[in-house]
Every structure is written in C-alpha cells, then in structure tokens.
Amino acid sequence: MSGKLYVVGTPIGNLGDMSPRAVDTLGKVDFIAAEDTRVTVKLLNHFGIKKEMLAYYEHNKNAKGNLIIERMLKGESCAVVSDAGMPAISDPGEDLVRSAREAGIEIESVPGPSALITAISISGFPCGRFCFEGFLSMNKISRRQHLEDLKTEKRTMVFYEAPHKLPATLKDMLSYFGERKIVLIRELTKIHETVAHWSLSEAAKYYEENAAKGEFVLIVEGAREEKEEYTLEMAVTLARKFVAEGSSTSAAAKETAEITGIKKGNIYKEILKEE
C-alpha cells in the first residue's frame, strides 16, 4: 500500500501563523521534501520536530522527485513544504503533486498562509476576480509576450518579484500597461511589512533611485473599460428607442443619461422638440 503526500503550508514570516495541524503533520510523516533544508530546519527546531529532510527544489526536482515518489509507493508518507507559504504556488512542489497524482498516491492539503491571498486581501483593489501571474520570466522574448498578453486584462493582476529584479519589472510594466495604479507589498507578516499605493510611474521612478529590500507582491490595476463616447444626437436616438418600447419621456431620458453620461435635462428637451 502506498503512502501519502501532504502539501503543508508554512508561515510567510510570522511563526505564530503555523497551524497546530501543520505542526502535527510534520511531526508524523516519514520524511519532508523541503525547498531549502536550511530554512525548514529552523522551522522544525522552533517546534521541536526532528525529521529526515530531502532538498527538493527547481534544479533537482526531476531526480529527487522520482526518489520521493518511489519512497511513497513503498508506503512512506512525505510532507512537501516551500520556504514560505503554500507549496506548488510558483514553486516546484507543483511538479511533485502532479507526479504523485499520476502515480495514484493519495494527496492531502494542510492549508496555511499564502502571500498571494494575504496581499490581495489588504490591497484595497477589487478582488472578487483577479489573476495570479507569478514571476515574470527573465527571458526577454517570454517576458515580452507575457506582458503583451496582459495589456487588455481587466482583472486585478498579482505578481511576485525579487528585490534585485523589481526596478526592471516596474519599468517594463509601465512600458506595456501605461499608467496604472499599483500596490507594492513587501515583507508580509514580518516586522518591516509595508504596503505602498502608487502609480506605476511613481513606483518605477522611486525604485530606479532607491534600493529594493525584501520579497515583493505587486498588485496591478486591470485595464479600464473603454466607454463609448456619446453625442447628444446619439443619446436622443437611444432615448426615443426607449420611448418606442413603452417608457415615458422622463424615464427614457433618465435611463439614457445613466448610460451615456449626458445630462437628463438636455436629452429630455431634445425629445420634446421632436414630438
């Protein structure tokens, strides 16, 4: 009988956010697949957990992933953790989960903090619908295509970025998106947590002149709807359509004003002229 893979969320900065269930899970599994064992050992030591760890990260995920799957197929249980937050979100844990699923291994989520959700919840931006875009590629062609594809995205967009790449990213976003509102959130749940509301041009200028420190979540305003520009003549035509459908002159003028932005009184007068 095969073992189980536990996808365990860990704190993104404040150890007080570690759930009792996560602590219990890390204590009971046979071994832990960690993005960086040097980071995870500090977490384990804090909670008095002694457990075998395997380093599992982007550059060794194929070889180590096969080894982890083999051990679980033989009956061992494994917890996969990232350095911070939920594994598999812009993280090689995604590949391990997929491989485990394909191998028929049972997978259980132990939810925990997520920089993505934490950041957007305090951004003040519309978050009923948003899209997560992760890290922009450093490959010029891929990066250009990614940004080009997002130029007309109307939903709030969320990105992750490292401090040394931030100036170039803000400059590129300004180039492709034009002037937009942006929220830059750094060091979430840590002592130096900051939430800065800027325009893209202000942010790009600031970080061109000042060093960025800490890991960032960038929340960018979606593309605005381009509203049709109505003339008075167009508005009157629309209002007369509403009248023909049974609306009173006053109701038609009011409804048309709400749609077109043209004053109700002006529309009303023009309708009366034509009656």
ABEGO torsion letter per residue (X at the ends): XBBBBBBBBBBAGBAAABBAAAAAAAAABABBBBABAAAAAAAAAAAGBBBBBBBBBAAAAAAAAAAAAAAAAAGBBBBBBBABEBBGBGBAAAAAAAAAAAAGBBBBBBBBBBAAAAAAAAAGBBAABBBBAEBBBABAAAAAAAAAAAAABABBBBBBBBAAAAAAAAAAAAAAAEBBBBBBBBGBGBAABBBBBBBAAAAAAAAAABBBBEBBBBBBBBBBBBBBBBBAAAAAAAAAAAAAAGBBAAAAAAAAAAAAGBBAAAAAAAAAAAX
